[in-house]
Amino acid sequence: MHRNSSYDADVAKDLQKSSKAVQSYLLGLTEGDDGLGTEEALRITIKRMGIKEFCEMTRIPMPNVMEFLNGKRKLKPETLEKYLKPFGLRIRLALEKAS
């Protein structure tokens, strides 16, 4: 589905203003059977809100974020926690018995 640039700008503004908006957006991307993985949802969110704004909110250096966005860096669980913490989110790893 194609959205116009004003929609994209409005979403970006909302995400830049509020960590709660980022939280809701990220959770929405990961929910349901067709939900994205955490890292992919985070990449989309960072691009949507703006890389500079994300770096300012999280205090993570831009080169590190760019490597993550370009697929050159896979985040360790503790690093992923740092990316998510400003938005009131954390990850949980779980081992479950396969059916």
N, C-alpha and C positions, 0 to 999 in steps of 0.2 A: 504494500500500500504506500503510495506516495503522499507525503505531507508537504505543505508549503513551508517556506522559510520562516514565516512569522510564527508558525506552530513551534518549529525548532528553537527559535529565539525565545519564545515564551517558556518552553521547558527548560532551556539553559538558564534563564533568569531565575526561575523557581528553584532549581538545583543549586545555584550559586548563593541564594539567600538563606537557605535553611538546611541544616543537617538532617532535620526530620523529613524533608522532602527527598533528600538523597536516600535516606533509609527506606522510605516507602517505595521509591523507584527501584532500588536494588532488590528489595524483597519481591516486588512485583515481577521482575525479570526472572527470578529463580523459582517462582511458585508453579505448581501443577506438574502434570506429566510431561508437558512440553517445555518446562522451565529450563533456563540455561544454567550451566555450572557457575559457581561463584566467581571464578576468574574471568570468564567470558562476560558475565553480567557487569563485573567491575570495569572491564575495558570499555564496554559500551557506555557506562555511566560517566566515566572519566572523560571520554570524547564528547559526550553530550553536554556536560557541564563546563568543559574547558580545562585544558591541561594546566594552565597557569593557576586557575582558581582552585583546582584540586590540590596542587602542590602547596598553595598558600594555606588551605584549610587543614591539610594533614602534616605540613612541614616536612614532607618527603622531597628530597632533591629531584629536580626535573630530569636529570639524566637517568636516574633509576626508574622513574615513571615511564620515560620514553622507551627504555629497554623492555619494560614489562609490556607496554602497548604494542611494540613491534615484535613481540614473541621471542625476544632474545633473553628474557629473564623469566623463569618460572619461580613463583613465590613460595618460600617455605612457610609452613603454618604460622610461625611467629611473625614473619614479615607481613603476611596477609592480615594478621590481627592488627598490625600498625596501620595498614591501609584502611581498615574498617572501623577502628576504634573511634575516630572523630564523629562517626555517624551513629554511634550507639549500637554497633553490631559486633558480633564475634562469631568465630567458626567453631564447629564441634565436629570432631572426627568420630565416627562410630563404626564398629565392626559388627556385622550382622551375619547370621547363618543364611547361607544361600539355600533357595528352595530346591 
